[in-house]
Amino acid sequence: MNLPLSGVRVLAVEQYGAGPYGTMLMAELGAEVIKIEAPSMGGDVSRQTGPYFLGEGDSQFFQTFSRSKSSVALEIKTPEGRADLERLVQSADAVVNNLRGDQPAKLRLDYPSLKAVKPSIVCAHLSAYGRNNSRQAWPGYDYLMQAEAGFMSLTGEPDAPPTRFGLSMVDFMTGTMWAMATVSAILKARETGIGCDVDVSLFDVALHQLSYPAVWAMNEGHDVGRLPRGAHPSIAPSQLVKTQDGWGLLMCQTPRFWDRFCELAGAAHLKADARFADIPARRANLAALSEAVDAVTSTRTTDEWLGILGGEVPFAPVRDVTEALANPFVAEVGMRDVVDHPDRDGGLHMLASPVKIDGQRAPGVRAPKLGEQTSAVLGDGPGSGMVRP
């Protein structure tokens, strides 16, 4: 399969979530991503992240974020390891890391340290709070960003404690932006022959993702806060609704969708109610609206409502993880994959790449054992470290 990043080589001093997620996206688009792992530390710390392990130095958590990559065992703090790293830099497009902000310069992974080795090298840094500021040495994680950047104040019910997202979405979004920025810098470096430092931080990305609530707060002093049922701050109804057997998410984002909901649900009385005449009225009477809509939606099951509203009015069932993966639509679009793994009979079930190129998703390849490609990568020329099916 001819992938768009074929021929791009990335050296990744990475661990855990945000960084490996970003380089995984690049790998799934064809880049050769070589994890530089210190055997004295057991390699990427996520190899030891449970509760589900796959032999020594491997886990399902690690497989989630490091598939389609190579692994080179290298102690970059030693003179010998540094020499090997610099030899690899000569054939690489980028050296990336997701270390604490004060570490890249100390480990000589920044552009001033590597430009003499290769002037066109891109040095991309993903850190908690950035480099060259008062917090550069601070450790930091996704949940901390959700707290300080205001996300938790927007999540949950109004009378409950602030709540974090169920997943580390700041990690994933930061990794995505980091990958995009790195590829962009590589394109520029190939054109000019001059590389650069690229910086992306969890804190900056979290703040950037505040988007319109931040604009409202800065310009109007308006704090969105939390609304019942996860309701949208501008539109109603756009929130959780009760069904006969659980919950659904109803989003009447336009007057047409509200009218169509009332029609398909047999709820002409809602459309005729002056309290719900338009979006401002519905927002002003949100509690009454929620009660009235629940009275309608609780008469049928979630799946029945999906059958009635699907494709006509924006509506989704609220599923748990197991139910979400069993959704027939997941199979229809091909978002489940199975990759061969020596310690898992029948292969390891994974999620497929979300990107299609010419209608096809890149085939998944298991994450490597620690140092699995060391001899191949250090002993041969560029491109020998990963063989793609």
Residue pairs with C-beta under 8 A, 6 or more apart in sequence:
1 357
1 360
1 362
1 363
1 388
2 30
3 29
3 30
3 357
3 362
4 29
4 30
4 357
5 26
5 29
5 30
5 31
5 183
6 30
6 31
7 30
7 383
8 26
8 30
8 31
8 32
8 93
8 94
8 183
8 186
9 31
9 32
9 34
9 91
9 92
9 93
9 94
9 382
9 383
10 23
10 26
10 31
10 32
10 33
10 34
10 92
10 93
10 94
10 95
10 96
10 182
11 34
11 36
11 85
11 88
11 89
11 92
11 94
11 95
11 96
12 19
12 20
12 23
12 33
12 34
12 35
12 36
12 69
12 96
12 97
13 36
13 76
13 95
13 96
13 97
13 98
13 99
13 107
13 109
14 20
14 23
14 35
14 44
14 96
14 97
14 98
15 44
15 45
15 46
15 98
16 44
16 45
16 46
16 49
16 65
16 98
17 46
17 65
17 142
17 168
17 171
17 172
17 175
18 98
18 126
18 142
18 168
18 170
18 171
18 172
18 174
18 175
18 178
18 202
19 96
19 97
19 98
19 126
19 175
19 178
20 35
20 44
20 46
20 65
20 66
20 98
20 175
21 65
21 171
21 172
21 175
21 176
22 96
22 98
22 126
22 174
22 175
22 176
22 177
22 178
22 179
22 182
23 31
23 33
23 35
23 69
23 96
23 175
23 179
24 33
24 65
24 66
24 67
24 68
24 69
25 175
25 176
25 179
25 355
26 33
26 179
26 182
26 183
27 33
27 67
27 68
27 69
28 68
28 353
28 355
28 362
28 364
29 355
29 357
29 362
30 362
30 388
32 70
32 382
32 383
32 385
32 386
33 68
33 69
33 70
33 386
34 69
34 70
34 71
34 72
34 88
34 92
34 373
34 377
34 385
34 386
35 43
35 44
35 66
35 69
35 70
35 71
35 72
35 368
36 72
36 74
36 76
36 85
36 88
37 43
37 44
37 71
37 72
37 73
37 74
37 370
37 371
38 73
38 74
38 75
38 76
38 77
39 73
39 75
39 370
39 371
40 75
42 48
42 57
42 370
43 57
43 71
43 73
43 370
43 371
44 62
44 66
46 59
46 61
46 62
46 65
46 66
47 57
47 58
47 59
47 62
47 370
48 57
48 59
49 59
49 61
49 62
50 59
50 61
52 59
52 60
52 61
53 59
53 60
54 60
54 63
54 341
54 343
54 344
54 348
55 342
55 343
57 369
57 370
58 343
58 367
58 369
60 348
62 367
63 341
63 348
63 350
63 366
63 367
64 350
65 367
66 367
66 368
67 339
67 350
67 364
67 365
67 366
67 367
68 362
68 364
68 365
68 367
68 386
68 388
69 367
69 368
69 386
70 368
70 372
70 373
70 376
70 377
70 385
70 386
71 368
71 369
71 370
71 371
71 372
71 373
71 374
72 88
72 371
72 373
72 374
72 377
72 378
72 385
73 370
73 371
73 374
74 81
74 84
74 85
74 374
75 81
76 82
76 85
76 107
77 107
82 108
84 378
86 114
86 117
87 378
88 377
88 378
89 95
89 114
89 117
89 118
89 121
90 117
90 118
91 381
91 382
92 118
92 121
93 120
93 121
93 122
93 186
93 189
93 190
94 121
94 122
94 123
94 124
94 182
94 185
94 186
95 109
95 114
95 121
95 122
95 123
95 124
96 123
96 124
96 125
96 126
96 178
96 182
97 103
97 104
97 107
97 109
97 124
97 125
97 126
98 125
98 126
98 127
98 178
99 107
99 109
99 125
99 127
100 127
100 128
100 136
100 137
100 138
100 139
101 125
101 127
101 128
101 129
101 130
101 131
101 132
101 133
101 135
101 136
101 137
101 138
101 201
102 131
102 136
102 137
103 109
104 110
104 123
104 125
104 131
105 112
105 113
105 131
108 114
109 123
109 125
110 123
110 125
110 197
111 121
111 122
111 123
111 195
111 196
111 197
114 121
114 123
114 195
115 121
115 195
118 195
119 193
119 194
119 195
120 189
120 190
120 192
120 193
120 194
120 195
121 189
121 195
122 182
122 185
122 186
122 189
122 195
122 196
122 198
123 195
123 196
123 197
123 198
124 178
124 181
124 182
124 185
124 197
124 198
124 199
124 200
125 131
125 197
125 198
125 199
125 200
126 174
126 175
126 178
126 200
126 201
126 202
127 136
127 140
127 199
127 201
127 202
128 135
128 138
128 139
128 140
128 141
128 144
128 145
128 201
128 202
128 203
129 135
129 136
129 138
129 140
129 201
129 202
129 203
130 136
130 199
130 201
130 203
130 204
131 199
135 203
140 202
140 203
141 168
141 202
142 168
142 169
142 170
142 171
142 202
143 164
143 168
145 151
145 170
145 202
145 203
145 205
145 206
146 152
146 155
146 164
146 165
146 170
146 206
147 162
147 164
148 203
148 206
149 170
149 203
149 206
149 207
149 209
149 210
150 210
150 213
150 214
151 164
151 165
151 170
151 206
151 209
151 210
152 162
152 163
152 164
153 162
153 223
153 225
153 226
154 213
154 224
154 225
154 226
155 162
155 163
155 164
155 165
155 226
156 162
156 163
156 226
157 226
157 228
157 229
158 225
158 226
158 227
158 228
170 202
170 205
170 206
170 209
171 202
173 205
173 209
174 200
174 201
174 202
174 205
174 206
177 200
177 205
178 198
178 200
181 198
181 200
182 198
185 195
185 196
185 198
188 196
189 195
189 196
207 214
213 224
213 233
216 222
216 224
217 223
217 224
224 233
227 233
227 239
227 286
228 239
228 286
228 287
228 290
229 239
229 240
229 241
229 290
230 239
230 240
231 237
231 238
231 239
231 286
231 290
232 238
232 239
232 251
232 253
234 279
234 283
235 251
235 252
235 253
235 279
235 283
236 252
236 279
236 282
236 283
236 286
236 289
237 250
237 251
237 252
237 258
237 282
237 289
237 290
237 293
238 250
238 251
238 252
238 253
239 249
239 250
239 290
240 247
240 248
240 249
240 250
240 318
241 247
241 248
241 249
241 250
241 290
241 293
241 294
241 297
242 294
242 297
242 298
243 297
243 298
243 300
243 301
243 302
243 304
243 305
244 298
244 299
244 300
244 301
244 302
244 304
245 301
245 302
246 301
246 302
246 317
246 318
247 302
247 317
247 318
248 297
248 302
248 305
248 306
248 315
248 316
248 317
248 318
249 315
249 316
249 317
249 318
250 261
250 293
250 297
250 309
250 313
250 314
250 315
251 257
251 314
251 315
252 258
252 261
252 313
252 314
253 314
255 278
255 279
257 313
257 314
258 271
258 276
258 282
259 271
260 312
260 313
261 267
261 309
261 313
262 268
262 270
262 271
263 271
264 308
264 309
264 312
264 313
265 296
265 297
265 308
265 309
266 296
267 296
270 276
270 292
270 293
270 296
273 292
274 281
275 281
275 282
275 284
275 285
275 288
275 289
276 282
276 285
276 289
276 292
282 289
297 305
300 308
302 317
302 318
303 317
305 315
305 317
306 315
306 316
306 317
309 315
319 327
324 330
325 336
330 336
334 352
334 361
335 351
335 352
335 354
336 349
336 350
336 351
336 352
337 349
337 350
337 351
337 352
337 361
337 363
337 364
338 346
338 347
338 348
338 349
338 350
339 347
339 348
339 350
339 364
339 365
339 366
340 347
340 348
340 366
341 347
341 348
341 366
348 366
350 364
352 361
352 364
353 361
353 362
353 364
355 361
355 362
363 388
363 389
365 386
365 388
365 389
373 385
373 386
376 384
376 385
377 384
377 385
